Amino acid sequence: MSYVYVIRCKYMNKAEKFEDSLQELSRFAKVLSHPARLAILKYLADSKTCISGDISDYIPLGRTTVSQHLKELRDSGLIHGEIDGLKVNYCLCSIEINRFLELFEIFFSEIKSIDLECSSNDHHIAK
């Protein structure tokens, strides 16, 4: 029985050791870490409506690649994709976007409150 415990601990995701809010921000940042996903979000925002049809016509990538990026965005909750016949309507999820923006604002406001400036020698000098 202890052998099973050792194996589980050995393969435990190290991210699990961090606060839930940091894990959530990390997952969100990972979703945003690809320019194609940012381009898809921007395209949906610029369209100001749900998009029905093939987004790959507007993103310089193949359909399969765009589809994989859409899946990542859907899984994160940033967009919704509803099947309408043979097409999928993609929409931004403003509730999730605003939630993540708030989490990032809280996170960075704590960092911004520390008044440090980096010098050219990489030494931190308090203001």
N, C-alpha and C positions, 0 to 999 in steps of 0.2 A: 504494500500500500504506500509506503514512503517513496518507493521507486516512481510510482505514478505522480506523486506530488513533485518530485524533483524534475521530472520531465515537463510537467505543466509550468513550473516556475522558470525553467530554462527557456521555454519558448513563449513566455508571457510577453505581450506587447509592452515595451517600455513606456510608451505613451500613456498607458493606464496609470502610471505612477504620478501623473500630473493632474492638477485641478481640472474639473469638467469643463470650465470655461476656456481654459487654455487648449484642451483637446478639441473643443468645438471650433475655436478660432483657427487652429491648425488645419483642421479638415476644410474649413471654408477657404483659407489661404491656398491650400493645395488645389482646390477647384479653380481658383482664379489665377493659378500660376501658369496657365497656358494662354498665349495670345489669341488662339482660335476661340477659346471660350469667352475671352473678353470681347472679341469681335462679334460673336453671336449675341452677347448681352447688349452691346452697343447697337447692333442692327435692330434688335427687338425694341430697344428704347427709342431709337430714331424713327421707327415705323409707327410708334404711338398707337399700336393696335395689335391684336393677336395675328400671327402670321400663319396662313394656311398654304401648304405647299412645300417645295423643296428649298430649304435655306441654303443648301450647297450651291445654288445658282448665284448667291450673293457673297459667299465666302470662298476664298481661293484654295479650296481643298476638295478632295473627292467626297462623294456621298457617304461612303463607309466611314471615313475619318470624321466627317461632320456629325454623322449619326452617333459615333462613340462620344464625341464632345457633348452632344445634346443629352446623351444618357447621363453623363457626369453632372451636368447642370440640373437635370431633372432629379437625380438622386439626392442632390444637395438641397433641393427645394427652391432653388433660385428661379426655375421656370416650371411651367406645367405643360404637358403635352397631352391633348385629348384627341382621340381618334374620331374623325368625322368622315365616314365612308372610307375612301381610299387615301385620304389625306390626314395629316396630323396638324392640329392647330396649336401653335406654340405661343405662350404668353409669359411675360415676366410675372413673378410672384412678389408684389411690392411688400407684402407683410414680411416675408422671409428676408428680402433685401434690407428693409428697414431694421429688422431685428439684428442682422449681422452688422449693419452700420453702427447701431447702438453699442453692440459688443466691442467693436473696434474702437469706437470713440472712448468708451470707458477704459479700455486697455491702454490706448495711447495717451489719454489724458493723465493717467498715473505716471507714465514715462516722461511726458512733457513737463510735469510738475517738478522734476529734478532738474535743477538749473546747472547743467554741465556743458562745457564747450570743449571740443577736441582741438588740440594743438597739432602742428605739423609733426611733432615727435610722438604722437599717439598718447600723450599724457592728458589726463582729464583734469581740467582746471575748473574749480567751482567759481561761479560768478559772484 
